[in-house]
Every structure is written in structure tokens, then in C-alpha cells.
Amino acid sequence: MAQPTPEGEQPKTPAEVVAHVFPSSKFLRNVGLETTVPKRSTTAVARVQELELEVAAEKQGAAALRDHNRMSWKC
């Protein structure tokens, strides 16, 4: 069953779908279809970077909270 297209991304063309399923097909090269899967859209890349920064900030906050709790137990 087909998955819905993520928000902000364009649906894949039939050629892109076939190239994804058969990434190194000699047939695809012979008929002139692009055989590499296109890179993520700039919107998706920006969202991934945003989420990575958010995760890093949460990890940093959790580490600071652990350090604070360790200091509280020592007193």
C-alpha cells in the first residue's frame, strides 16, 4: 500500500519510484531513466537539522539536570 507523501515534499514521479526499486538496473540506464534516487528536498533537510538541534538541546538539558541532582544528593 502506498504511503502518503510527507508534508512539504513533492510526490515521486514514476521514474523516481522505479529507480528507487531498481537502483542499479542496466535496463533503466539503457532506456534513459535516472537510476539514482534524488536527494531529499531542502525542506526535509532543514527539518532534519532542526530536529537534530532540538534533540541535542534536550540531551544537554537532561545532562545538566542529572548533574544538578547528583550535587543535591551529595549535600
C-alpha positions in Angstrom: 0.0 0.0 0.0 1.3 3.5 -0.9 2.4 5.8 1.9 1.2 9.4 1.9 3.6 12.0 0.8 5.1 13.8 3.8 4.0 17.4 4.2 6.2 19.9 2.3 7.5 17.3 -0.2 6.5 16.6 -3.8 5.3 13.1 -4.6 7.8 11.0 -6.5 7.5 10.6 -10.2 7.0 7.1 -11.6 10.6 7.2 -12.9 11.9 8.0 -9.4 9.9 5.2 -7.9 11.2 2.7 -10.4 14.8 4.0 -9.9 14.4 3.5 -6.1 13.2 -0.1 -6.5 15.9 -0.9 -9.1 18.8 1.4 -8.3 21.4 -0.4 -10.4 19.3 -1.7 -13.3 21.1 -1.8 -16.6 17.6 -1.7 -18.3 16.9 1.7 -16.7 20.2 3.1 -18.0 19.5 1.7 -21.5 16.1 3.4 -21.6 17.5 6.7 -20.3 15.9 6.8 -16.9 17.8 8.3 -14.0 19.0 5.4 -11.8 19.8 7.3 -8.7 17.3 8.3 -6.1 17.1 12.1 -5.8 18.3 13.8 -2.7 16.0 15.0 0.0 14.3 18.3 -0.6 15.7 21.3 1.1 12.6 21.5 3.3 13.2 17.9 4.6 16.9 18.6 5.1 16.1 21.8 7.1 13.6 19.9 9.2 16.1 17.1 10.0 18.6 19.7 11.1 16.0 21.4 13.2 15.1 18.1 14.9 18.8 17.2 15.4 19.4 20.6 17.2 16.3 20.0 19.3 17.5 16.5 20.4 21.0 17.9 21.2 19.5 20.7 23.3 17.3 18.2 25.2 20.2 15.9 25.8 22.2 18.8 27.1 19.4 19.8 29.4 19.0 16.3 30.7 22.7 16.0 31.4 22.6 19.3 33.3 19.6 18.1 35.3 21.4 14.8 36.2 24.5 16.8 37.3 22.3 19.1 39.5 20.6 16.1 41.0 23.9 14.4 41.8 25.1 17.5 43.5 21.8 17.7 45.6 22.4 14.1 46.8 25.9 14.9 48.0 24.8 17.7 50.3 
